[in-house]
Amino acid sequence: MSGTEAVKRRYDRLARFYDLLEGPAKSIRFGGWRARLPNRVTGLRALEVGVGTGKNMPFYPAGGQVTAIDFSPGMLARARARADTLGIEVDLRQMDVQSLFFEDRTFDTAWATFIFCSVPDPVRGLEEMRRVCKADGRLLLLEHARRANPAAWLRG
């Protein structure tokens, strides 16, 4: 089984409980950053990569067309339910960021939040995002990373 398939299976298994597992700590810590997302999205066509359970949906910009992808059918089912509950129109598709099925320069903005720690080939995923984003478009990333030295933040 490929690394991508293993990650997809893990997220399918966790989809029903994912929001609970992430807990309120991540929402409290990063919720403000998610809320600023609409101010940074430009143009009429936007792509969210790794929509997961749809946590960014309440912050989608008004007046544009959002396409959101995830490679996990379980996560997409949760995202569909959230979109329905919120009354949000979004084009949800099952797709892997490492191999996007969109034409070059399709989107004005492409963004991802907290997914690249789970992408087996993150460089390939970023290259794909850049490929489908217009030349004058925006790539937006909200990510976390593990420090090589966990105590380094103590030194300021």
C-alpha positions, -999 to +999 in steps of 0.1 A: +000+000+000+014+034-009+019+062+016-010+081+001-033+051+004-023+046+041-030+082+049-063+082+031-074+051+050-064+066+083-085+098+076-114+077+064-113+058+098-110+091+118-135+112+098-165+107+122-144+117+152-119+141+136-133+173+150-134+159+185-099+145+182-086+179+171-103+194+202-110+229+211-073+237+215-067+239+178-099+259+172-090+284+199-054+287+189-060+289+151-096+300+148-087+336+144-064+328+115-091+308+098-115+338+102-090+361+083-090+338+053-118+356+033-098+388+034-069+371+017-088+352-010-089+372-043-107+366-076-138+347-084-125+311-085-109+296-054-096+262-045-094+248-010-071+218-008-077+193+020-112+205+030-114+178+057-146+181+076-152+217+063-139+237+092-130+267+069-165+268+054-179+294+077-152+317+065-156+312+028-156+345+009-190+356-004-195+361-041-170+336-055-170+300-066-152+277-042-140+242-052-128+221-022-110+188-025-100+160-001-087+125-009-107+109+019-143+100+011-151+099+048-139+135+053-158+147+022-190+132+036-185+153+067-177+184+046-209+178+026-229+176+057-214+208+071-220+227+038-256+216+039-260+227+075-244+260+068-263+265+035-230+270+017-226+263-020-193+246-027-181+222-054-167+192-034-145+167-051-124+137-042-089+144-053-053+142-041-032+174-039-003+155-053-022+150-086-048+176-092-072+171-121-076+208-131-062+227-160-032+249-155-040+284-141-076+276-133-079+293-099-074+329-087-066+317-052-056+282-038-053+276-001-046+248+024-048+247+062-030+222+083-027+194+056+009+192+045+021+173+076-001+145+061+009+147+025+035+120+016+051+143-010+045+179+002+067+194-025+047+177-052+015+190-036+027+225-035+039+223-071+004+211-081-013+240-062+010+265-079+003+249-113-035+253-110-032+288-096-032+317-121+002+334-127-010+365-107-030+344-083-024+337-046-013+306-027-023+307+010-010+283+035-018+280+072+005+252+085+022+239+116+055+222+117+075+202+142+107+219+153+140+200+151+147+211+187+114+213+207+130+235+233+141+261+208+110+282+214+121+288+249+152+307+237+130+331+218 
